[in-house]
Amino acid sequence: MSNQNPSGRNSESANGAGDSRPFGIRPIGHIRTPYTTKFGIPRQPGLVRFEGRIVFEPEFRNPAALRGLEGFDRIWLIWSFSRNLRDSWTATVRPPRLGGSARQGVFATRSPFRPNGLGLSCVELAGIDDAGPKRPVVRVRGMDLADGTPIFDIKPYIPYADAFPEAAAGWTASSSWQPIEEVRIGERELAAVPQRLREGLVDLLKADPRPAYRREGDDGRVYWVPVDRFAVYFRVAGRVCEVRAVRRLDDAELAELRETGRIRDDAGLLKGDSP
């Protein structure tokens, strides 16, 4: 069999491993999600039922490219860890699931700090919108991507080839992380959250968005997590999460949050005071 590709060039490199020349990769679009900052993004897809929208770049806004996709329940997204890109990489990383102290090889984890900064997520296909100036738009649910993340490719999830429920789970099978058992939200706090975000907010808090090193025990601290343009303040006692306040961010605060990852705390909510 010939080793030549359609261009006539030899497809093997000098070491027999194929053409290893660098190649370009560019986004086909970007995803819009409620995850304004890195903090609070679930560490795996499928844990939080927020909905996101994939908006294609103009040259890829062709409905024909999505023909047949509507018949699948789930899809794969290949994307960029655009908020974690580095010029160098390390061979080992500290997975949050192990408390942020034990190290594993980077290729044995899903850490964002990788040589090429590529992510892979299996998400639910919620629908394809054919109306609007930027159509078509792909709606997904259960993503673990920050707002504005570049999307490089979309592929269908095929159960007979992609599902291996009996496969060994390596070091993740023995980790001690446990989700929150109960989320308590008062009527006033719940009323401050738009209906479209309520189900996902409960999922997000059950996944315990606190830093890994603070998940053991009750430290009495009030934390906050950004959801869309809202700041949600919460405290964890045992395996119960209590929402203390929900505050809508104004345009200036939202811009500051996107730029710095921080918000003002003029009301002292992070000290546990009432709003």
Helices and strands as residue ranges (DSSP letters): E 29-32, E 51-56, G 58-60, G 63-66, G 69-71, E 74-80, E 92-93, G 96-98, E 104-105, G 106-108, E 118-129, E 137-141, E 149-156, H 159-162, G 170-174, E 182-184, H 187-191, H 195-206, G 212-214, E 223-227, E 230-237, E 240-248, H 251-260, G 269-271
